Amino acid sequence: MRILVVEDEPTLQAQLVAAIAGAGHTVEAAADGREAQYLGEVEDFDAVVLDLGLPLIDGLSVLRRWRAAGRRMPVLILTARASWQEKVAGMDAGADDYLAKPFHMEELLARLRALLRRLGEHASAEWHCGAISLDTRAARVLVDGLELPLTSHEFKLLAQLMQRKGEVLSRTEVAEHLYPQDSERDSNTIEVFVGRLRKKLPEGSIETVRGLGYRLVDSAAAA
C-alpha cells in the first residue's frame, strides 16, 4: 500500500517512515501543510498519517481542503493535543481515526492496518485468496500453509493485488504503489516483478488483462 506521512518533526517523521516502510508499504513524506495538500490532491494514496501542528497550513485545514476536493483516502490524525474538542474537530473535518502523542508505534501500525482493511473486503489482518494467505502484521505470505519468501517489492505487489483481488490494476497503479513519487517508474520493470511473483504463486493466480493490467484471482476457483 502507498502511505503519505505528514509530520514536521524530523526525528518522528523518520521513525514513522521507517516503521511504515518496514511493515511493507511504500511511503511518501511531507513536512509542511502546503506540500501535504499538494501531494494529497495530485497523487493517489491508500492512507495518510497526518499531524495537525504543521507549518504553513495546519493539518485540519489540509484535511478539510482534501475532502472539499473529493479526496477520500483514510486519514489517521496525530496531535500533541489530546482534548476531546480537538478530536471532535478532526472527525468533523473528515478524519477516520485519531492518535494522541506520545504513542507506541505498534498502536499506530495497528490503527493503520485497520484503516487499510476498510478499503476492501478484509475483516482481519490476514488476507486470503485461494491458497494464498498474507499476514499484514508480520509481513508474511503463506501458500498452502508454507511460508513463501518474497522480496520487498514482490511483497508490496502481492499486497496491492490482494487488497483489490478480482480487480484489474493498471501498470501505472502498480508502479505508483511500488515506488516513491520521485523515483523513475519503468513499466518493463513492473513486468519483471509480476513475472517473478507469478512464478512463486500457484499457477494462474495472476492474470494479465491485455492492454489494461493485472488481476489476482483464486486459481483453484478459476480452473
C-alpha positions, -999 to +999 in steps of 0.1 A: +000+000+000+010+036-006+011+058+025+016+095+029+032+106+062+028+143+071+050+153+101+072+183+106+094+170+134+123+154+115+131+126+140+095+115+144+089+117+106+120+094+101+107+070+127+072+069+111+086+064+076+109+036+088+082+018+107+056+020+080+080+010+052+092-018+075+056-031+075+058-035+037+043-002+025+056+024+000+059+057+019+060+094+009+066+121+034+058+158+037+070+183+064+045+211+060+008+216+052+014+232+018+033+202+004+009+178+021-021+194+005-005+193-030+006+157-027-028+146-014-046+163-043-023+151-072-012+117-060-032+086-050-026+072-015-042+043+003-040+061+036-025+092+053-009+098+087-014+135+093+000+156+121-022+186+130+005+211+141+021+218+107+038+249+094+024+270+065-010+253+066-023+234+097-034+198+095-071+204+099-072+229+071-053+205+049-078+177+057-108+200+050-093+210+016-087+174+007-123+164+015-136+195-003-116+184-034-132+150-032-102+131-019-115+102+002-083+083+013-084+072+050-067+097+073-052+090+107-046+122+126-017+127+150-017+155+176+000+166+208-033+180+220-055+152+233-086+172+243-120+159+232-127+191+214-096+186+192-108+150+185-143+162+175-128+189+152-106+163+135-135+139+130-158+167+117-131+177+092-131+142+078-106+122+098-111+084+101-091+078+132-071+098+159-040+091+179-026+114+206+012+120+211+031+103+225+021+070+212+035+035+207+045+028+171+028-007+172-005+010+180-001+034+151+006+004+128-024-015+141-047+015+135-032+019+100-039-017+093-075-012+104-079+018+081-065-002+051-088-031+058-118-008+053-106-002+017-115-038+007-134-068+020-108-079+045-122-081+080-089-092+097-052-086+094-049-118+074-059-116+038-067-147+017-071-155-020-074-193-025-043-210-012-025-176-007-025-160+028-009-126+035-004-115+072-003-077+072+010-077+108+040-100+102+045-091+066+045-128+058+030-148+030+019-184+031+009-207+002-009-239+013+004-232+048+041-229+037+059-196+040+068-180+007+100-160+006+094-127-012+115-096-018+102-063-006+089-053-040+072-087-045+055-084-011+043-049-019+030-060-053+012-090-039-003-069-011-017-045-036-032-073-057-046-090-026-061-057-014-081-054-046-083-090-057-105-096-087-100-060-099-077-051-128-048-029-118-031-009-145+007-008-148+006+028-137-013+020-105+011-008-097+042+015-103+027+042-081+024+018-052+058+003-056+079+034-060+081+068-042+070+098-062+104+110-073+116+075-084+117+065-121+088+042-129+097+018-156+068-004-170+093-030-181+105-034-145+069-038-134+065-067-159+097-083-144+083-081-109+049-095-120+067-123-138+088-132-107+058-131-084+038-152-108+064-180-108+062-182-070+024-183-067+000-211-077-003-213-115-030-189-128-031-167-097-021-135-116-039-128-149-027-104-175-056-084-190-042-074-223-040-036-227-053-030-191-031-045-165-031-074-139-056-091-117-053-116-088-077-145-088-083-177-069-066-201-093-084-231-080-118-215-084-109-203-119-097-238-130 
